[in-house]
Amino acid sequence: MKNRKIAILQSNYIPWKGYFDIIDSVDEFIFYDEMQYTKNDWRNRNKIKTQNGLLWLTIPTENKGHLEKKINEVKITDKRWAKKHWISIQNAYAKAPYFKTYKEVFEELYLGKDEELLCDVNYKFIYKINEILGIKTKISFSQDYGLAEGKTERLVDLVQKAGGDEYISGPAAKDYIDENLFNDANIKLSWFDYSKYPEYPQLFPPFEHGVSVLDLIFNCGEDAIKKIRNKNE
């Protein structure tokens, strides 16, 4: 019988392709934004490629008391960020083969409704990018299930409540996850491998893997998902 796979991650701003690879690899993906917010992390920023090198796009968030706030409580402080980011993206990718194909979609995301909360911006982009890539994984939220106490205990509890019997984790979590708790709960713990993605035609060499998935979409169009799924071929 096939394992029901669960992944649990904080929301990120226009994440890199590996984030969507994890979503695509599981049966249910749980946003875990009840965690403490960490400033200048992937929650509110990411990188794109430009002719002048890598460029950070950062959403401005409140500084006062941010270390006491959960990710899903953090507010955006300057609504001009969206127009600035969209101008930067247009400048960087106007000559990409598929920029015109997706221009209206992303223009609406950037210049449409103003969200007050950072997490709502992240969700909006992740949902739309899933749609573009053809990823149909069930998306849910940690608050849908409630949280247990303890770092690893919370993850085990969420997997159980979601009916999972395998947890897919990014390799960075090896620093804090207690594998014994998964073993005791009879949940398989698997570490995700980000190391084998193929290169694709990319503007402004040399090639860079660690940029927003927007780079992959604008350069590869409908083939973008193949560049994510074919890493082991």
Secondary structure, DSSP 8 states (H G I E B T S, - for coil): ----EEEEE---SS-BHHHHHHHHTSSEEEE-TTSB--TTSTTSEEEEEETTEEEEEE--B--TTGGGSBGGG-BBS-TTHHHHHHHHHHHHHTTSTTHHHHHHHHHHHHHS---SBHHHHHHHHHHHHHHHHT---EEEEHHHH---SSHHHHHHHHHHHTT-SEEEE-GGGGGT--HHHHHHTT-EEEE---TT------SSSS--SSSBHHHHHHHHGGGHHHHHHGGG-
